[in-house]
Structures are given as structure tokens and as C-alpha cells.
């Protein structure tokens, strides 16, 4: 299983970025994906996650309070890709962003803990600065 995160970069405060996470090696769509971030000198923290889409229902998103209303997570099953649209970026959003996949619950349980995610991508750096 591999996760490939991309889309990071340098953006001014108030700007936007869209991160992508391509998941390969999982044979079904039954997995959840989470985004976490780690700023220099800080612990890794939860940003957002999305459940699997079961029986034609839409996948369920969840957000940390710090990004609620500014970030939006979505998934394209046909492309095995999860997106994190980040708007109204702030300097405190600066961090390395990681995507991770959770398969134990088949993506049915939204998890905020990095310990519940078995597979991790390499991270993409987001810098918000003027």
C-alpha cells in the first residue's frame, strides 16, 4: 500500500491550496483517509478525515475545530484520490501535511488518532507566509 501526497507550497495568508493524496495497493474502496500535520517543534495533529462511501451513500467528513469552515475534504473513488481543499490559510497552518489510510474498520469509523492509521504518505510542506 502506498500513499502519495502532493500539492503543498508557499502561499500568502488568505490564500488557498489543494492537497491530493493518491492511494494505491488497497483493492477495495473500504478505507478511511485522514490528514494530519506537524509544525516544527510540535506534535503531529489531526486535521481532517473522511470515511469510506458505503452502499452508495456519500463519504462522511470530519474536521478539527481549527480548520472547520476553511478546509474541505473529499474523495474521488474513480481516481483513488482524497483531496484537502484549504482556503483562508493562516500562518499557523504552516506544517508538513501527511495523509494516512485506515483499513481496520473498513473506513466506517472516523478516527482522529494517528495510531489508528496503518499506512502513511511521505508528507507535503505547506508554508503560509507573506
N, C-alpha and C positions, 0 to 999 in steps of 0.2 A: 504494500500500500504506500502510495506517495501523495503528498500534498505540495502543491507549488503555489506559493503566494506571490503576488506581484501588484504593482500599481502605486507603490509608495513614491515619495518625492518631497521636494521643497515647495511649500505653498504659504502664501501670506495669510495672516489672521483674517477670518471671514470667508476664506476660500473653500474649495471643495476638492475632494479626491475620491476615486472609486477603486477600492481594492478588490482583487479577484483571487479566488482560491480554487485551483483545479485539482480534483480528487481522482486518482486512478488506482486501480487494483482492488476496488471493492465491487463485487459482482452484482449487488443489488442496490436499490435506492434507499434501503432502510438503514440510514445512519444519520446522526445529527452532526452539525458542524458548529463550532464555536470560534469566536475571535477573541484573542487576548492581547494585551500589550504590556510592554515592560520599558519603563523610562530608566535612564541612567541612575543607578543608586537606589532604585525602588524594586519592590517585588512585582512579579507578574500579576496582572489584574484582569478580571473578566470585563469584556466589552459588550459582547452580544452573542446570541446563539440562535439556531433555527432547527426545528425538528424535521423529521422526515415527513413526507406527504403520504398519508395512509389512505388507501381505498378511494383515491380521487379527491380527498379533502386537501385543502391548502396547508402548507407547512406553517407551523406556528413560530413567530419570532419572539425574542425576549431581549431586553436591553438593560444595561447598567443605568442607574439614575443619572450618572454624569454625562451620558450621551443621548439619553431619551429625548426625542423631538429633533435631534440633529442628525443622527445616524439611522440608516435603514439597511436591514439585511434581507437578502433574497437569494433564491436558488433557482438555477436552470437545470432541470434534470436531464434534458437532452444533451447538455454540454458538460454534465458532471461538475458544475461550477457554482460556487457560492460567492456572492458579491457583498461588499460592505460599502455603501454609499455614505460618504462623510461630508456633511455640509456645516457651514458656520464654524469652521475649525478654529480652535483656540491654541495658544502656545502650550497650554497644559496637555494638549492631545499629542504632543511630540513624544514618540516612542517607537520601538520596534514592534510591529504588529505581526502576530502569529495566528494562523488558522490551524484548527485541530479537528479530528473526526472521532466521534463516539459511536461505537458499534454494539456495546454490551446490551443496551436497551433497545437496539434497532432504531435509535433515533426518536423513540416515543417519549422519552423523559428529557426535559430540558435541564441541562446541568450547568451550573455556574462554577464548578470546581475543576481546575485543570487536572486534578487527579483522575477524573472520570473519562478523560480523553486519552485514547491509546496511541493515536497517530498524529504527528505534528509536522507542519511545514517548516521551512527554514527562516521565515520572517522577512518582512519588508519594512524599511525605515520610512517613517513619516516625520517630517520636520516642519513645524509651523512657526514661521518667523518672518518679521518684516526686514 
